[in-house]
Amino acid sequence: MSIFSQEQHKQINDAGLFLCFRFWPIFCALWVSACALGQVNVLTANYDNQRTNANLQETRLKPSNVSSATFGKIAGVSVDGQIYAQPLYAAGIQILGAKHNVVYVATMHNSVYAIDADAPQTTGVLWQVNLGPSVPSTTFQDYADIFPEMGILSTPAIDLSRQVLYVVSETLDASQSPVFKLHALLLANGREVMNGPATIAASVTGTGAASDNGTIAFDPAVQLQRPGLALANGAVYLAFGSHGDSDDFHGWLMSYDVSNLQHRISVLNTTPDGWGSAIWQAGRAPAIDELGNLYVATGNGDFDGSTNFGESLVRLSGTDLHPLDWYTPDDWNDLNDKDWDFGSVGAILVPNTNLVLAGAKSGTLCLIQRDSMGHLQPYDTGTAQAVEVNQWGMFNLALWNNQNGPIVYLLEPDGPLKAFQIVNGRINSAILSKYTPGSPSFYAGVAVSAAGGTNGTGIVWLTTGDTDGAGGPGTLRALDASDLSRELWNSDMLAARDSLGRAAKFVAPTVANGRVYVPTFSNTLAVFGLLSNTGPTSGPVSSQITSVVNGANFAATAVSPGELVAIFGKNLGPTQLTNSHVDSNSRVGATLAGTQVLFSGIHAPLLYVSANQLGAIVPFGLPGPNAQVQVLYQGVPSSSTTVPVIPATPALFSIDDTGAGPGSILNQDGSLNSAANPAAPGSVAILYATGAGNLNPSASDGSVIAAPPFPAPVLPVTVFIGQQTAEVLYAGTAPGMVAGILQINVRIPDTTPAGSNVPVTLMVGNYSSSNSVTMAVQ
């Protein structure tokens, strides 16, 4: 029987509220993984679509606590093949009836593993699937770079809104010829979905190498799927290079419909009337800008600036992959002759600028304007700058968007790791700092973790080792990102405990939520983190609060009644993250795993607790102008922290947990709003927020309200979309969620400007959210 009367059904449908019930699981998956757990996800190669190789939300690992006494190897999880792909991290995934933070690992034996990120040494593998027999390396004559098998070489990509991991396998068909297949696997169990797998095939018109009657067919026996997969515009993008520049190869880029893998959307051949121009980028995925355009860098090949784009950095339409702009150094032919691929490291979009970084095997680092790339030009022009940073060779970069200006980190083959700063849109050619490994390393994986751009919080994670041929022993190193000469720790200091194994070629370690996940060629995922046995204690240790912030945008200002907050600190709860549950009275409790939180002596409902972070709901009716916040763990209280209390602190939830960028917004049909799935003017959109203040009728603390009457904010609610006032159809508690989470259904004004990043602002009374959350409007 329905919980609503016919009249209530009519009222709810008129407001668009019923859409929430039908499509609530979509938002729950996003909310749990991106908000409630307070976790940082790594869902794509090189950490983000800018391909920076940086996690700037790492607050657990810092230069002060990474040492051989406090940090080391926690686990080594065995897998069935070498790991060339970067491990990915997704929080709050429902597996076997429980939520897990999961590391996804792909191997060259064509297997994908889901590994418990919080207990890799005990729980270990949650599930594993194999996508078919791998291809023996001996299948490819005169190619010894990869041995002994070819399977999953590139880094997969995760779509949280669909709860799907996209991955490309290489296997043999019935005639024993290599074939690539695109798969879509459910994050929960590895089951194939989205009409997968799809056999990758394409052809283009052209007169170039291997053409037949004016057509060039994609040849899996010649091409190599090295760059990481990319997701944007409702498509998954796959790029291809070659087996060591052998045979009649080309660079290929294809896009497939994320919801139906049998539908190939578009295809690009980088030299349809020539030869070469591989897209390999040492495994780096295509970069994607805020408009959904792609950036790829090509290697040795023909160039004419018309159809052939060898030795170039190219900006492509995300819709149909046609070239929009490009930069090609005027010595491209010399680069060809010397095998100095311009595209050896791919592209990095420098955050908050109009600049893109690229690097060549020649040792040249280039900084190019994105909106005016210059086409065929010398290295130093009005639109490009080049600095010779190495004597030769460049295969991996990381970029820290530092408070003093972006810093680029790169290894000179068999030489030092160097840092260069970008100042006023120019690369400073003077080395900022450098570190020389104890033993030479030709290849390296490099990543940065930091708490934003703040000096003193950054760590460069460097993997080194002899990765030629069968590979040699590798080392993970932690360096002070502000001064590379200061080595904090390395895995050889206590080799019996921390030994890495055989170094993996090119791939960066994945740093997420206090752990470092390092792929190896030893058929093992090595996991490093803070050690639990860092010294004896005489009893329970008091908690320490460092900050109380809004749970939607992590802003530390004031709090309001009913606001979801995140509290950061030390010894706040158990080491293992513990999530709350709804009891038989439809309430979320105020005690969880021995932890309690009090606001001016009033117990707050708890959503999750851990040693360094917890989530709570500010009690309704909390008086101002200030409140004393205190945490008790195992009966031991923390000192009190004073926070201001105001009537409302509105903040909209975003998909990436930052309170900025695309919002957690549903379209009228219940689908997730995105640049590839914009909403039409005049249609209904569903927003989610917190910080609306007290409710009418009043809601008891921790209550989960699933049936009318749904409490609404006491203060008036206004929504602006693209600076146009939107009609609010419903504003109240989100059905089935704890009171304090607000759902707002609005009609998008007919006059709203079209765009993929239209700002959305929420006002509750006279209190306003930031205008940093956006939605896509047709």
Beta strands, then each sheet from edge to edge (+ up, - down):
strand 1: 54-55
strand 2: 71-78
strand 3: 88-95
strand 4: 98-106
strand 5: 111-116
strand 6: 125-130
strand 7: 135-136
strand 8: 149-150
strand 9: 157-159
strand 10: 164-172
strand 11: 178-186
strand 12: 198-199
strand 13: 203-205
strand 14: 215-217
strand 15: 223-224
strand 16: 230-232
strand 17: 235-242
strand 18: 252-257
strand 19: 260-269
strand 20: 287-288
strand 21: 294-297
strand 22: 313-316
strand 23: 323-329
strand 24: 347-349
strand 25: 355-359
strand 26: 364-369
strand 27: 375-377
strand 28: 384-388
strand 29: 397-400
strand 30: 407-411
strand 31: 417-423
strand 32: 426-427
strand 33: 433-435
strand 34: 443-449
strand 35: 459-465
strand 36: 474-480
strand 37: 487-490
strand 38: 510-512
strand 39: 515-519
strand 40: 524-530
strand 41: 544-550
strand 42: 564-570
strand 43: 578-579
strand 44: 595-599
strand 45: 602-603
strand 46: 606-609
strand 47: 613-617
strand 48: 626-633
strand 49: 636-637
strand 50: 641-644
strand 51: 651-652
strand 52: 661-662
strand 53: 684-690
strand 54: 695-696
strand 55: 712-713
strand 56: 717-721
strand 57: 724-733
strand 58: 741-747
strand 59: 755-764
strand 60: 767-768
strand 61: 773-777
sheet 1: 1+ 34+ 35- 36+ 37-
sheet 2: 2+ 40- 39+ 38-
sheet 3: 3+ 4- 5+ 6-
sheet 4: 7+ 8-
sheet 5: 9+ 10- 11+ 12-
sheet 6: 13+ 14-
sheet 7: 15+ 17- 16+
sheet 8: 15+ 17- 18+ 19-
sheet 9: 20+ 21- 22+ 23- 27-
sheet 10: 24+ 25- 26+ 28-
sheet 11: 29+ 30- 31+ 32-
sheet 12: 29+ 30- 31+ 33-
sheet 13: 41+ 42- 47+ 46- 43+
sheet 14: 45+ 44- 48+ 49-
sheet 15: 45+ 44- 48+ 50-
sheet 16: 51+ 53- 58+ 57- 56+ 59- 60+
sheet 17: 51+ 53- 58+ 57- 56+ 59- 61+ 52+
sheet 18: 54+ 55-
end
